Amino acid sequence: MDNKDLLIKYMVESFNHDHQIMPKHQGNPFITISREHGCQGNTLAILLRDELQKRGQKWNILNKEIIMESAKLLDMEPRRVKDISESVDRTLMDEVLRTLTTKYYKSDRKIRKTVSSVVTAAANEGNAIIVGRAGAAYTFGLEHSLHIKLYAPLEWRIQSLMSRYHATREQLVKDINSIDLKRHKLVSSAIKGVNDQNMLYDIQFNTSTVSHKEIVAMVISVLDERMKK
């Protein structure tokens, strides 16, 4: 089953059933990548996938694809699905007002549940690299997992972003603080029985001192050892 078919299948099931029965784990491993803003989690995911596929293994990367397929299923704009799935500060009054003003209303709970179900389903299917989307929190405790966190000093991240985007230092600092806080809140809202977010991750890499190439080599080595057990 390819990446797109997997997403559609489990999003439809999540949307149509209040108590979705998740598929039994297939025994294939999966990886989650969490990151501080500026640490290039998507770049690492691509390098990991390419290296794993050199071994004859087909791996899928899940990130924006989850939001895009959710939007199709819910008949909503992708940006709206993304904003609601990531918002953890909305109040009941916000939802009531949106119900009254939106013709095609879908509850925030339904949207978040659909997104989280697809993340979990992809993990159960295996051979998936899940970037962000609170992947480590939603799949915490599942077998055959490897949860990675990328971090780096603030100044290094600012310089990294400045080399890639035309933005002022002041704007980048604001972006880093805003995005990091949003990601922290999203993971906190998804955690079940874990008070310290650091406990979610098997390995944390400082991307200012460890290259993506080195990270790929270490991750694959750990993955190989885990799959022997």
Residue, then its C-alpha position, 0 to 999 in steps of 0.5 A: m500500500d503506498n503512502k497516499d492510499l494508507l493516508i486515505k484509508y485510515m483517515v476515512e475510517s477515523f472520520n466515520h467511526d468514533h471508536q476506531i480500531m487501530p490495525k495490529h502492528q505489522g512488525n515493521p519499524f517506524i521513526t518519529i522526528s521532532r525538532e526545534h525550529g531551524c534544525q531541518g527535520n525534513t532534510l534528515a527524513i529525506l536522507l534517512r529514507d534514501e539510505l534505508q531504500k538503498r537496502g531495498q526497503k520502501w519507506n514513506i515520509l509523513n508530514k504535510e501529506i497528513i494535513m493535505e489528505s485530511a483537508k480532502l476528506l473533511d472538505m476544508e482548506p488545508r491551512r484551516v485543518k493545519d491551524i485547528s489541528e495545531s491549536v491547543d488554546r481554543t476555548l469552547m466559545d471559539e468552537v461555538l462561534r465557528t459552528l454558527t459562522t461556518k457552513y461546513y463545520k467540523s468539530d476541532r475534536k474530530i479534526r484532531k482525532t483524524v490527524s492523530s489516528v492517521v499518525t498512529a495508523a502509519a506507525n502501526e503499518g511501519n516503514a514510516i518516518i513521521v516528521g513533527r505532528a506530535g508523532a512521538a507523543y501520539t505513538f509513545g509506547l508502540e513497539h518497533s519505534l525510534h523517537i528522535k529529537l533535533y535541537a541546537p543553540l538559538e544562535w546556530r538556528i538563527q544563522s541556519l535560517m538566515s542562510r536559507y530565507h530572506a528575513t531579518r534577525e528580529q523576525l527569525v527570533k520571533d518565528i523561532n520562539s513562536i513555532d517552538l512554543k506551538r510545538h511544545k504545546l501540541v506535544s503536551s496536549a497529546i502526551k498520555g502519562v508523560n510529564d517530561q517531554n524529554m522522556l518521549y525521545d530515544i535519542q536527541f541530537n545537537t545539529s550544531t555539532v553532529s551532521h545529518k550524515e552522522i545522524v543517519a549512520m547512528v539512527i540506522s545502527v540503532l534501528d538495526e540493533r532494535m530489530k534484532k530483539 
